[in-house]
Amino acid sequence: MTDDLDRLATELESIRFDAPAGASRLESWLELVAARDASDLLLVAGEPPTFRVHGRIVRADSAPLDGEEIEAMVLPELAPHAQRAFRERGIADAARHVPGAGRFRINLHRERGRAAAAIRRLPRQVPSLASLNLPPGADLLARLQRGLVLVGGATGSGKTTTLAALVEEINGREAKHIITIEDPIEYEHANRMSVIEQVEIGVDAPDFPAALRSALRQMPDVLVIGEMRDPESMQIALAAGETGQLVFSTLHTTDVPSTIARMTDSFPAERQPTIRQEIAAALSAVFVQTLLPKTGGGRIPAAELLVVQYGARQHIRRNTLHQLHQETTITRKYGSFTLEECLARLVKEGRIDRGDAALRANHPEDFEHAMGTV
C-alpha cells in the first residue's frame, strides 16, 4: 500500500496545472481538468484552482482566487434558473458542456460568506455496469420489475453513476418507458430499446414534487429520481413503487439500516409509523456502495445489497433496523450480500489493501470471518 501511495505521489508531482491562457474563464480550467484526467475542480477563496486526481488534491501553479473572482467566473456560465437560485439562496447546481472537454456538474455555493465552487467531470459516455467494477450480482437491480430501489453511499461514492449504468442496462435489453428526474442532468441517454425522457429541475419542471407528479401521469415503467430531498418526493416515490412502477433513487447514507432510517426520519414523528408501513410495502432492494483505493492506483467500489423479503419487511415495520444486517446474510439465495463479504473478496483478489478493507467494514468480526481468520 505504501509503495502504491509513493508511486502515486511521484506521478502527481510530475503533473503541472499551470494557469491556462485566459485563466479568468471557467472554460479554460475545465479544459485543463479533462486534459490532465482530473475528476474534480475546486474553486475556494484564498487558494489557487485545485484539482483532484485519483483521489489526491493537486493545486494549480496559479495565484490564489478570491470570492468575487470565483463568482464572476462561474455564475455567468450557469443556466438562468441556476443563477436565480444562487442569488436567492446562495446555492446552485447546474451542468455545463465544454466542446472537446465533456460535461461537468457544477455546484456554486458560499462558504464563510464567499463564493466557492465544486465541479465534477462527468464521463463522456454512459458507463456500462461491467465497466464500473461493481460486485457480482449488482446487475440484479436492473432485472427487477417493480418496487422502490434505493442506492445509498457517501458523497462522491458513485451513486449517480451507478443509477446511470442501471438505466443503460435496462435501455439495452428491454423496451421500457423510462423517465429520469435530475438536478442537473448528468448523463445523457440515447434511446436504444427503451424510450427515455430526461427531466431537469429548473429547466423542465420547477421542483422534484411537481416533476414526479407529472411523470406518474405519463405511466412510466421505470422512474429514476436523482435524489430524494424532501418528504413529499419520498411519499410520491413510495406510492409509485407500491403501485407497480420500478423506482430508483439515491440517498446519502452509509449502510442499509441508515438508508431506511434516513427516509423515515425525514417525516414528522407522528407520521413515521405509517411511513415505515409504506416503505415495507414498496421497497424491493437497498444497495449501498463505497469507494476504496485500488491496488496499483485509482479506486474501486465495494457494496452491500439487501434484496427485501418478508423478514426485512417485518423489521422495517417494527423499526428493528439493526436486524437488517442479519437479514442480508439470511437472504443470500435471493441475491443479497454484505459489505464485509464484498471487501473480503476484493482483498483475496489482490484488488484492495486488507488494512483499508478492515477500516471500511461496518462489522469487523464478519469481515475477519469472511477472510477466514476467525
LOTI-266794 format. One record per residue (C-alpha): residue in one letter; x, y, z; residue number from 1. Coordinates in steps of 0.2 Angstrom, whole numbers, plus 5000, padded with zeros to 4 digits. Layout:
# residues N
NODE aa   xx   yy   zz   i
NODE  A    X    Y    Z NUM
...
This chain:
# residues 374
NODE aa   xx   yy   zz   i
NODE  M 5000 5000 5000   1
NODE  T 5014 5012 5005   2
NODE  D 5023 5009 4988   3
NODE  D 5007 5012 4979   4
NODE  L 5005 5029 4988   5
NODE  D 5023 5034 4985   6
NODE  R 5021 5030 4966   7
NODE  L 5005 5040 4965   8
NODE  A 5013 5055 4974   9
NODE  T 5028 5054 4962  10
NODE  E 5015 5054 4947  11
NODE  L 5006 5069 4954  12
NODE  E 5022 5079 4957  13
NODE  S 5025 5077 4938  14
NODE  I 5008 5084 4933  15
NODE  R 5008 5103 4931  16
NODE  F 4992 5113 4932  17
NODE  D 4999 5130 4925  18
NODE  A 4987 5144 4923  19
NODE  P 4979 5142 4905  20
NODE  A 4978 5157 4893  21
NODE  G 4963 5167 4898  22
NODE  A 4963 5160 4916  23
NODE  S 4948 5171 4921  24
NODE  R 4937 5160 4910  25
NODE  L 4930 5144 4918  26
NODE  E 4930 5135 4902  27
NODE  S 4949 5136 4901  28
NODE  W 4951 5127 4918  29
NODE  L 4938 5114 4913  30
NODE  E 4948 5110 4898  31
NODE  L 4963 5108 4909  32
NODE  V 4953 5096 4920  33
NODE  A 4950 5085 4905  34
NODE  A 4967 5086 4898  35
NODE  R 4975 5081 4915  36
NODE  D 4962 5067 4918  37
NODE  A 4957 5075 4934  38
NODE  S 4940 5071 4942  39
NODE  D 4936 5087 4951  40
NODE  L 4940 5106 4951  41
NODE  L 4938 5115 4967  42
NODE  L 4937 5134 4967  43
NODE  V 4939 5141 4985  44
NODE  A 4944 5158 4991  45
NODE  G 4962 5160 4996  46
NODE  E 4968 5145 4986  47
NODE  P 4973 5143 4968  48
NODE  P 4961 5132 4957  49
NODE  T 4963 5114 4965  50
NODE  F 4961 5098 4956  51
NODE  R 4958 5080 4962  52
NODE  V 4967 5067 4953  53
NODE  H 4965 5048 4958  54
NODE  G 4958 5055 4974  55
NODE  R 4973 5066 4978  56
NODE  I 4972 5085 4979  57
NODE  V 4984 5095 4967  58
NODE  R 4985 5114 4967  59
NODE  A 4987 5124 4951  60
NODE  D 5003 5134 4949  61
NODE  S 4992 5150 4949  62
NODE  A 4988 5165 4960  63
NODE  P 4975 5162 4974  64
NODE  L 4957 5166 4969  65
NODE  D 4945 5177 4979  66
NODE  G 4927 5175 4981  67
NODE  E 4922 5189 4969  68
NODE  E 4933 5182 4956  69
NODE  I 4925 5164 4958  70
NODE  E 4908 5171 4957  71
NODE  A 4912 5182 4942  72
NODE  M 4920 5166 4934  73
NODE  V 4906 5154 4937  74
NODE  L 4890 5162 4939  75
NODE  P 4888 5169 4921  76
NODE  E 4891 5151 4914  77
NODE  L 4876 5144 4923  78
NODE  A 4858 5142 4916  79
NODE  P 4847 5156 4921  80
NODE  H 4837 5146 4934  81
NODE  A 4853 5141 4942  82
NODE  Q 4859 5160 4943  83
NODE  R 4842 5164 4951  84
NODE  A 4844 5150 4964  85
NODE  F 4862 5156 4968  86
NODE  R 4856 5174 4970  87
NODE  E 4841 5170 4981  88
NODE  R 4848 5155 4991  89
NODE  G 4867 5155 4989  90
NODE  I 4867 5138 4982  91
NODE  A 4865 5132 4964  92
NODE  D 4868 5116 4954  93
NODE  A 4870 5115 4935  94
NODE  A 4878 5105 4921  95
NODE  R 4890 5113 4909  96
NODE  H 4895 5106 4892  97
NODE  V 4913 5111 4886  98
NODE  P 4916 5106 4867  99
NODE  G 4931 5095 4867 100
NODE  A 4931 5093 4886 101
NODE  G 4915 5085 4890 102
NODE  R 4901 5088 4903 103
NODE  F 4903 5095 4920 104
NODE  R 4892 5096 4936 105
NODE  I 4894 5112 4944 106
NODE  N 4889 5116 4962 107
NODE  L 4891 5135 4966 108
NODE  H 4889 5139 4984 109
NODE  R 4895 5151 4998 110
NODE  E 4907 5147 5012 111
NODE  R 4912 5160 5025 112
NODE  G 4902 5172 5016 113
NODE  R 4912 5170 5000 114
NODE  A 4908 5161 4983 115
NODE  A 4915 5144 4980 116
NODE  A 4913 5130 4968 117
NODE  A 4915 5111 4967 118
NODE  I 4915 5105 4949 119
NODE  R 4914 5086 4944 120
NODE  R 4919 5080 4927 121
NODE  L 4907 5068 4920 122
NODE  P 4911 5053 4909 123
NODE  R 4908 5057 4890 124
NODE  Q 4898 5041 4888 125
NODE  V 4885 5032 4900 126
NODE  P 4895 5019 4908 127
NODE  S 4890 5000 4907 128
NODE  L 4888 4991 4924 129
NODE  A 4903 4980 4919 130
NODE  S 4914 4995 4917 131
NODE  L 4911 5001 4935 132
NODE  N 4918 4985 4943 133
NODE  L 4903 4984 4954 134
NODE  P 4902 4967 4965 135
NODE  P 4895 4952 4955 136
NODE  G 4876 4952 4957 137
NODE  A 4873 4971 4956 138
NODE  D 4865 4968 4939 139
NODE  L 4851 4960 4949 140
NODE  L 4844 4978 4952 141
NODE  A 4842 4981 4933 142
NODE  R 4831 4965 4932 143
NODE  L 4818 4970 4945 144
NODE  Q 4801 4974 4938 145
NODE  R 4793 4984 4952 146
NODE  G 4796 4992 4968 147
NODE  L 4807 5005 4976 148
NODE  V 4826 5003 4974 149
NODE  L 4837 5014 4985 150
NODE  V 4856 5017 4981 151
NODE  G 4865 5024 4996 152
NODE  G 4883 5030 4999 153
NODE  A 4893 5045 5004 154
NODE  T 4895 5060 4993 155
NODE  G 4907 5055 4979 156
NODE  S 4904 5037 4980 157
NODE  G 4897 5035 4963 158
NODE  K 4879 5033 4966 159
NODE  T 4873 5044 4951 160
NODE  T 4885 5034 4940 161
NODE  T 4878 5018 4946 162
NODE  L 4860 5024 4943 163
NODE  A 4865 5029 4925 164
NODE  A 4873 5012 4922 165
NODE  L 4857 5003 4928 166
NODE  V 4846 5014 4916 167
NODE  E 4858 5009 4902 168
NODE  E 4857 4991 4906 169
NODE  I 4838 4992 4905 170
NODE  N 4839 5003 4889 171
NODE  G 4849 4990 4880 172
NODE  R 4839 4975 4885 173
NODE  E 4821 4980 4887 174
NODE  A 4808 4990 4878 175
NODE  K 4803 5001 4893 176
NODE  H 4797 5019 4895 177
NODE  I 4809 5027 4907 178
NODE  I 4808 5044 4915 179
NODE  T 4823 5052 4924 180
NODE  I 4821 5067 4935 181
NODE  E 4838 5076 4939 182
NODE  D 4845 5092 4946 183
NODE  P 4855 5093 4935 184
NODE  I 4855 5080 4921 185
NODE  E 4872 5072 4922 186
NODE  Y 4872 5058 4909 187
NODE  E 4863 5060 4893 188
NODE  H 4855 5044 4887 189
NODE  A 4851 5039 4869 190
NODE  N 4836 5029 4866 191
NODE  R 4840 5011 4862 192
NODE  M 4827 4998 4865 193
NODE  S 4819 5009 4878 194
NODE  V 4811 5027 4876 195
NODE  I 4820 5038 4889 196
NODE  E 4814 5055 4894 197
NODE  Q 4825 5066 4905 198
NODE  V 4818 5080 4915 199
NODE  E 4829 5093 4923 200
NODE  I 4824 5103 4938 201
NODE  G 4823 5121 4935 202
NODE  V 4823 5119 4916 203
NODE  D 4808 5106 4913 204
NODE  A 4800 5107 4930 205
NODE  P 4800 5119 4945 206
NODE  D 4805 5106 4958 207
NODE  F 4805 5087 4962 208
NODE  P 4787 5085 4968 209
NODE  A 4780 5094 4953 210
NODE  A 4791 5083 4941 211
NODE  L 4786 5067 4950 212
NODE  R 4768 5071 4949 213
NODE  S 4769 5075 4931 214
NODE  A 4779 5059 4927 215
NODE  L 4767 5047 4936 216
NODE  R 4753 5054 4924 217
NODE  Q 4764 5048 4910 218
NODE  M 4764 5030 4916 219
NODE  P 4782 5026 4915 220
NODE  D 4788 5008 4918 221
NODE  V 4804 5015 4926 222
NODE  L 4806 5031 4936 223
NODE  V 4823 5037 4941 224
NODE  I 4824 5051 4954 225
NODE  G 4841 5058 4955 226
NODE  E 4840 5062 4974 227
NODE  M 4825 5062 4986 228
NODE  R 4827 5078 4995 229
NODE  D 4810 5081 5004 230
NODE  P 4796 5071 5012 231
NODE  E 4784 5075 4998 232
NODE  S 4796 5067 4985 233
NODE  M 4798 5052 4996 234
NODE  Q 4780 5050 4998 235
NODE  I 4777 5050 4979 236
NODE  A 4791 5038 4976 237
NODE  L 4784 5026 4989 238
NODE  A 4767 5027 4981 239
NODE  A 4774 5024 4964 240
NODE  G 4784 5009 4970 241
NODE  E 4769 5001 4979 242
NODE  T 4758 5003 4964 243
NODE  G 4769 4994 4951 244
NODE  Q 4782 5005 4944 245
NODE  L 4801 5002 4946 246
NODE  V 4808 5017 4955 247
NODE  F 4826 5021 4958 248
NODE  S 4833 5034 4969 249
NODE  T 4848 5039 4979 250
NODE  L 4851 5044 4997 251
NODE  H 4867 5050 5006 252
NODE  T 4869 5035 5018 253
NODE  T 4882 5023 5024 254
NODE  D 4873 5006 5026 255
NODE  V 4857 4998 5023 256
NODE  P 4849 5002 5040 257
NODE  S 4854 5020 5039 258
NODE  T 4847 5021 5022 259
NODE  I 4829 5016 5028 260
NODE  A 4831 5027 5044 261
NODE  R 4835 5042 5033 262
NODE  M 4819 5040 5024 263
NODE  T 4809 5038 5040 264
NODE  D 4817 5052 5049 265
NODE  S 4813 5064 5035 266
NODE  F 4795 5064 5041 267
NODE  P 4787 5071 5057 268
NODE  A 4787 5059 5072 269
NODE  E 4769 5056 5072 270
NODE  R 4769 5050 5053 271
NODE  Q 4784 5039 5055 272
NODE  P 4774 5023 5060 273
NODE  T 4764 5025 5044 274
NODE  I 4779 5029 5033 275
NODE  R 4788 5013 5039 276
NODE  Q 4772 5003 5034 277
NODE  E 4773 5011 5017 278
NODE  I 4792 5008 5015 279
NODE  A 4790 4990 5020 280
NODE  A 4777 4988 5006 281
NODE  A 4786 4997 4992 282
NODE  L 4804 4993 4995 283
NODE  S 4812 4980 4984 284
NODE  A 4831 4982 4987 285
NODE  V 4844 4993 4995 286
NODE  F 4861 4994 4988 287
NODE  V 4875 5004 4997 288
NODE  Q 4892 5007 4990 289
NODE  T 4908 5015 4995 290
NODE  L 4925 5018 4985 291
NODE  L 4942 5012 4991 292
NODE  P 4960 5014 4985 293
NODE  K 4963 5001 4972 294
NODE  T 4980 4992 4972 295
NODE  G 4990 5000 4958 296
NODE  G 4981 5016 4958 297
NODE  G 4963 5023 4956 298
NODE  R 4948 5017 4966 299
NODE  I 4936 5003 4966 300
NODE  P 4919 5001 4973 301
NODE  A 4913 4989 4987 302
NODE  A 4895 4987 4991 303
NODE  E 4881 4978 5001 304
NODE  L 4864 4973 4994 305
NODE  L 4849 4969 5003 306
NODE  V 4835 4961 4992 307
NODE  V 4820 4964 5003 308
NODE  Q 4810 4949 5008 309
NODE  Y 4797 4945 5021 310
NODE  G 4809 4946 5036 311
NODE  A 4816 4963 5031 312
NODE  R 4798 4970 5029 313
NODE  Q 4794 4965 5046 314
NODE  H 4810 4973 5053 315
NODE  I 4806 4989 5044 316
NODE  R 4788 4989 5051 317
NODE  R 4794 4986 5069 318
NODE  N 4808 4998 5067 319
NODE  T 4821 4985 5072 320
NODE  L 4833 4991 5058 321
NODE  H 4848 4984 5067 322
NODE  Q 4842 4967 5062 323
NODE  L 4844 4970 5043 324
NODE  H 4862 4966 5043 325
NODE  Q 4857 4948 5048 326
NODE  E 4843 4948 5036 327
NODE  T 4856 4952 5022 328
NODE  T 4865 4936 5027 329
NODE  I 4849 4926 5028 330
NODE  T 4843 4931 5010 331
NODE  R 4859 4927 5001 332
NODE  K 4849 4915 4990 333
NODE  Y 4839 4929 4983 334
NODE  G 4855 4939 4979 335
NODE  S 4859 4949 4995 336
NODE  F 4877 4951 5000 337
NODE  T 4886 4960 5014 338
NODE  L 4899 4974 5013 339
NODE  E 4911 4963 5023 340
NODE  E 4909 4948 5010 341
NODE  C 4912 4960 4996 342
NODE  L 4928 4968 5005 343
NODE  A 4935 4951 5009 344
NODE  R 4933 4945 4990 345
NODE  L 4942 4961 4984 346
NODE  V 4956 4958 4997 347
NODE  K 4958 4940 4991 348
NODE  E 4958 4945 4973 349
NODE  G 4973 4957 4977 350
NODE  R 4962 4972 4972 351
NODE  I 4962 4982 4988 352
NODE  D 4973 4983 5004 353
NODE  R 4967 4972 5019 354
NODE  G 4970 4987 5031 355
NODE  D 4959 4998 5020 356
NODE  A 4946 4985 5020 357
NODE  A 4946 4982 5038 358
NODE  L 4944 5001 5042 359
NODE  R 4929 5002 5030 360
NODE  A 4920 4986 5037 361
NODE  N 4904 4990 5047 362
NODE  H 4905 4973 5056 363
NODE  P 4924 4969 5059 364
NODE  E 4921 4952 5065 365
NODE  D 4911 4947 5050 366
NODE  F 4925 4954 5039 367
NODE  E 4938 4943 5048 368
NODE  H 4926 4928 5047 369
NODE  A 4925 4931 5028 370
NODE  M 4944 4932 5027 371
NODE  G 4945 4915 5036 372
NODE  T 4954 4922 5051 373
NODE  V 4940 4919 5064 374
